[in-house]
């Protein structure tokens, strides 16, 4: 089981990365990004719209 500090740290890391991506216009993921991600991360990205370019053939 993960300790609470680890879980909180991961949440903050994810939120910070998402904010940076949105601010820099890099919020869409590439195929290379997907290769490094877990199934859970990919599903989260799909739900949040970060795979739309790939899913709809725009990238």
CNS distance restraints for C-alpha pairs under 8 A (distance, minus, plus):
assign (resid   2 and name CA) (resid   6 and name CA) 6.49 0.50 0.50
assign (resid   2 and name CA) (resid   7 and name CA) 6.63 0.50 0.50
assign (resid   3 and name CA) (resid   7 and name CA) 6.53 0.50 0.50
assign (resid   4 and name CA) (resid   8 and name CA) 6.14 0.50 0.50
assign (resid   5 and name CA) (resid   9 and name CA) 5.98 0.50 0.50
assign (resid   6 and name CA) (resid  10 and name CA) 6.18 0.50 0.50
assign (resid   7 and name CA) (resid  11 and name CA) 6.30 0.50 0.50
assign (resid   8 and name CA) (resid  12 and name CA) 6.26 0.50 0.50
assign (resid   9 and name CA) (resid  13 and name CA) 6.11 0.50 0.50
assign (resid  10 and name CA) (resid  14 and name CA) 6.16 0.50 0.50
assign (resid  11 and name CA) (resid  15 and name CA) 6.21 0.50 0.50
assign (resid  12 and name CA) (resid  16 and name CA) 6.01 0.50 0.50
assign (resid  13 and name CA) (resid  17 and name CA) 6.11 0.50 0.50
assign (resid  14 and name CA) (resid  18 and name CA) 6.12 0.50 0.50
assign (resid  15 and name CA) (resid  19 and name CA) 6.17 0.50 0.50
assign (resid  16 and name CA) (resid  20 and name CA) 6.21 0.50 0.50
assign (resid  17 and name CA) (resid  21 and name CA) 6.07 0.50 0.50
assign (resid  18 and name CA) (resid  22 and name CA) 6.14 0.50 0.50
assign (resid  18 and name CA) (resid  27 and name CA) 7.03 0.50 0.50
assign (resid  19 and name CA) (resid  23 and name CA) 6.08 0.50 0.50
assign (resid  20 and name CA) (resid  24 and name CA) 6.11 0.50 0.50
assign (resid  21 and name CA) (resid  25 and name CA) 5.88 0.50 0.50
assign (resid  21 and name CA) (resid  26 and name CA) 4.64 0.50 0.50
assign (resid  21 and name CA) (resid  27 and name CA) 4.72 0.50 0.50
assign (resid  22 and name CA) (resid  26 and name CA) 6.05 0.50 0.50
assign (resid  22 and name CA) (resid  27 and name CA) 5.12 0.50 0.50
assign (resid  27 and name CA) (resid  50 and name CA) 5.98 0.50 0.50
assign (resid  28 and name CA) (resid  49 and name CA) 7.85 0.50 0.50
assign (resid  28 and name CA) (resid  50 and name CA) 4.55 0.50 0.50
assign (resid  28 and name CA) (resid  51 and name CA) 5.95 0.50 0.50
assign (resid  28 and name CA) (resid  52 and name CA) 7.30 0.50 0.50
assign (resid  28 and name CA) (resid  53 and name CA) 6.75 0.50 0.50
assign (resid  29 and name CA) (resid  33 and name CA) 5.88 0.50 0.50
assign (resid  29 and name CA) (resid  34 and name CA) 7.20 0.50 0.50
assign (resid  29 and name CA) (resid  50 and name CA) 5.83 0.50 0.50
assign (resid  29 and name CA) (resid  51 and name CA) 5.83 0.50 0.50
assign (resid  29 and name CA) (resid  54 and name CA) 7.82 0.50 0.50
assign (resid  30 and name CA) (resid  34 and name CA) 6.52 0.50 0.50
assign (resid  30 and name CA) (resid  51 and name CA) 7.85 0.50 0.50
assign (resid  30 and name CA) (resid  54 and name CA) 7.24 0.50 0.50
assign (resid  30 and name CA) (resid  59 and name CA) 7.83 0.50 0.50
assign (resid  31 and name CA) (resid  35 and name CA) 6.43 0.50 0.50
assign (resid  31 and name CA) (resid  54 and name CA) 7.84 0.50 0.50
assign (resid  32 and name CA) (resid  36 and name CA) 6.98 0.50 0.50
assign (resid  33 and name CA) (resid  37 and name CA) 6.66 0.50 0.50
assign (resid  34 and name CA) (resid  42 and name CA) 6.68 0.50 0.50
assign (resid  37 and name CA) (resid  41 and name CA) 5.86 0.50 0.50
assign (resid  37 and name CA) (resid  42 and name CA) 6.29 0.50 0.50
assign (resid  38 and name CA) (resid  42 and name CA) 6.25 0.50 0.50
assign (resid  39 and name CA) (resid  43 and name CA) 6.19 0.50 0.50
assign (resid  40 and name CA) (resid  44 and name CA) 6.18 0.50 0.50
assign (resid  41 and name CA) (resid  45 and name CA) 6.10 0.50 0.50
assign (resid  42 and name CA) (resid  46 and name CA) 6.14 0.50 0.50
assign (resid  43 and name CA) (resid  47 and name CA) 6.18 0.50 0.50
assign (resid  44 and name CA) (resid  48 and name CA) 6.21 0.50 0.50
assign (resid  45 and name CA) (resid  49 and name CA) 6.23 0.50 0.50
assign (resid  45 and name CA) (resid  50 and name CA) 5.11 0.50 0.50
assign (resid  45 and name CA) (resid  51 and name CA) 6.30 0.50 0.50
assign (resid  46 and name CA) (resid  50 and name CA) 5.83 0.50 0.50
assign (resid  46 and name CA) (resid  51 and name CA) 5.22 0.50 0.50
assign (resid  46 and name CA) (resid  52 and name CA) 7.31 0.50 0.50
assign (resid  51 and name CA) (resid  55 and name CA) 6.01 0.50 0.50
assign (resid  52 and name CA) (resid  56 and name CA) 5.85 0.50 0.50
assign (resid  52 and name CA) (resid  58 and name CA) 7.98 0.50 0.50
assign (resid  53 and name CA) (resid  57 and name CA) 5.93 0.50 0.50
assign (resid  53 and name CA) (resid  58 and name CA) 4.62 0.50 0.50
assign (resid  53 and name CA) (resid  59 and name CA) 5.38 0.50 0.50
assign (resid  54 and name CA) (resid  58 and name CA) 6.04 0.50 0.50
assign (resid  54 and name CA) (resid  59 and name CA) 5.38 0.50 0.50
